[in-house]
């Protein structure tokens, strides 16, 4: 079941955490941070605009992704399209 929100990238607490698993996202802005955890303690890399990442998991406003070079980390939901 899908939920629609008036906010562009609003996450809903009642969505299952695997709702977007396997979905490809695109990084639109230069310098988007790839974080080490959903809390974002350390930046692992800065992603280039146009980079495609694949969703692995969601927690709150963060998405765990895999990059084309195999790196795994977390991005903010609003930083991908």
Residue frames relative to the residue before (quaternion, step in Angstrom):
aa qw qx qy qz dx dy dz
X 1.0000 0.0000 0.0000 0.0000 0.00 0.00 0.00
X 0.2317 -0.7781 0.5735 0.1094 3.59 -0.93 0.94
X 0.2214 -0.7654 0.5929 0.1169 3.53 -1.13 0.67
X 0.2589 -0.7640 0.5753 0.1352 3.55 -0.99 0.84
X 0.0973 -0.7943 0.5988 0.0314 3.54 -0.97 0.85
X 0.5293 -0.6221 0.4741 0.3288 3.56 -1.13 0.61
X 0.6464 0.4864 -0.3144 0.4968 3.58 1.13 -0.58
X 0.6053 -0.6281 0.3510 0.3405 3.58 -0.82 0.99
X 0.8266 0.0950 -0.0179 0.5544 3.58 0.71 -1.03
X 0.2359 0.7966 -0.5293 0.1721 3.60 0.97 0.69
X 0.2544 -0.7385 0.6048 0.1551 3.55 -0.94 0.90
X 0.2689 -0.7571 0.5747 0.1557 3.52 -1.03 0.74
X 0.5088 -0.6704 0.4575 0.2871 3.55 -0.91 0.95
X 0.6988 0.4795 -0.2797 0.4511 3.60 1.10 -0.59
X 0.4853 0.6265 -0.4591 0.4014 3.59 1.25 0.19
X 0.4854 -0.6314 0.4978 0.3435 3.61 -0.97 0.69
X 0.5695 -0.6312 0.4055 0.3359 3.60 -1.04 0.74
X 0.7054 0.4267 -0.2743 0.4951 3.62 1.16 -0.37
X 0.2858 0.8043 -0.4859 0.1881 3.62 1.25 0.26
X 0.7981 0.2768 -0.1448 0.5152 3.60 0.97 -0.77
X 0.2968 0.7900 -0.5004 0.1933 3.58 1.25 0.12
X 0.8016 0.2462 -0.2168 0.4998 3.54 -0.86 1.04
X 0.5113 0.6472 -0.4218 0.3765 3.59 1.26 -0.17
X 0.3369 -0.7238 0.5667 0.2038 3.55 -1.03 0.83
X 0.1148 -0.7713 0.6253 0.0318 3.55 -1.00 0.96
X 0.2725 -0.7423 0.5864 0.1758 3.56 -1.23 0.50
X 0.3606 -0.7063 0.5702 0.2145 3.55 -1.06 0.84
X 0.2013 -0.8297 0.5092 0.1083 3.63 -0.42 1.15
X 0.7528 0.3929 -0.1933 0.4915 3.61 1.08 -0.69
X 0.4887 -0.6465 0.4857 0.3276 3.61 -1.02 0.68
X 0.8214 0.2912 -0.2005 0.4476 3.55 -1.11 0.70
X 0.2996 0.7526 -0.5310 0.2487 3.60 1.17 0.37
X 0.3896 -0.7586 0.4820 0.2010 3.58 -0.77 1.07
X 0.2058 -0.7007 0.6702 0.1322 3.53 -1.19 0.79
X 0.1853 -0.8350 0.5157 0.0499 3.56 -0.34 1.32
X 0.5706 -0.6199 0.4377 0.3140 3.57 -1.26 0.50
X 0.8012 0.0591 -0.0090 0.5954 3.61 1.15 -0.50
X 0.6582 -0.5013 0.3574 0.4334 3.60 -1.20 0.22
X 0.6516 0.5020 -0.3176 0.4718 3.60 1.16 -0.47
X 0.3665 -0.7901 0.4332 0.2316 3.58 1.26 -0.28
X 0.1327 0.8193 -0.5425 0.1297 3.56 0.62 1.12
X 0.8173 0.0625 0.0248 0.5722 3.58 0.96 -0.89
X 0.3734 -0.7045 0.5580 0.2300 3.57 -0.98 0.86
X 0.2915 -0.7731 0.5437 0.1477 3.58 -0.70 1.11
X 0.7840 -0.1017 0.1130 0.6019 3.57 1.07 -0.80
X 0.3280 -0.6659 0.6205 0.2528 3.52 -1.38 0.20
X 0.2958 -0.7865 0.5226 0.1440 3.56 -0.71 1.11
X 0.4512 -0.6891 0.5077 0.2528 3.55 -1.05 0.86
X 0.5710 -0.5708 0.4401 0.3929 3.60 -1.11 0.52
X 0.7600 0.3438 -0.2797 0.4754 3.55 -1.03 0.85
X 0.4737 0.6621 -0.4477 0.3698 3.59 1.26 -0.14
X 0.2476 -0.7465 0.5997 0.1478 3.56 -0.97 0.89
X 0.0635 -0.7801 0.6224 0.0084 3.56 -0.90 1.00
X 0.3005 -0.7536 0.5612 0.1639 3.57 -1.16 0.62
X 0.4433 -0.7179 0.4836 0.2329 3.55 -0.82 1.08
X 0.1851 -0.7731 0.6024 0.0720 3.51 -1.05 0.96
X 0.7895 -0.0874 0.1415 0.5907 3.56 0.98 -0.94
X 0.2052 -0.7571 0.6008 0.1539 3.59 -1.30 0.31
X 0.0382 0.7481 -0.6625 0.0045 3.50 -1.25 0.64
X 0.8298 -0.0929 0.0207 0.5498 3.56 -0.44 1.20
X 0.8036 -0.2319 0.2116 0.5057 3.56 -0.77 -1.10
X 0.6283 0.5174 -0.3345 0.4750 3.60 1.25 0.28
X 0.1835 -0.7524 0.6254 0.0954 3.53 -1.22 0.70
X 0.3109 -0.7105 0.5995 0.1977 3.56 -0.91 0.95
X 0.0134 -0.8249 0.5621 -0.0579 3.57 -0.73 1.11
X 0.2950 -0.6826 0.6311 0.2210 3.50 -1.43 0.26
X 0.3208 -0.7493 0.5509 0.1791 3.56 -0.90 0.95
X 0.6900 -0.4821 0.3281 0.4287 3.62 -1.21 0.26
X 0.7080 0.4377 -0.2720 0.4829 3.61 1.10 -0.58
X 0.6424 -0.5805 0.3016 0.3993 3.59 1.28 0.26
X 0.4681 0.6652 -0.4562 0.3610 3.59 1.25 -0.01
X 0.1734 -0.7693 0.6080 0.0924 3.57 -1.09 0.75
X 0.2420 0.7562 -0.5763 0.1934 3.54 -0.89 0.97
X 0.5345 -0.6279 0.4806 0.2986 3.53 -1.35 -0.16
X 0.0910 -0.7654 0.6344 0.0587 3.56 -1.11 0.78
X 0.5357 -0.5876 0.4821 0.3680 3.55 -1.22 0.42
X 0.5803 -0.6211 0.4081 0.3330 3.56 -0.98 0.89
X 0.7021 0.4756 -0.2804 0.4498 3.58 0.94 -0.81
X 0.6379 0.5525 -0.3319 0.4214 3.61 1.23 -0.19
X 0.7121 0.3594 -0.2603 0.5440 3.61 1.26 0.14
X 0.2054 -0.7747 0.5840 0.1290 3.56 -1.22 0.48
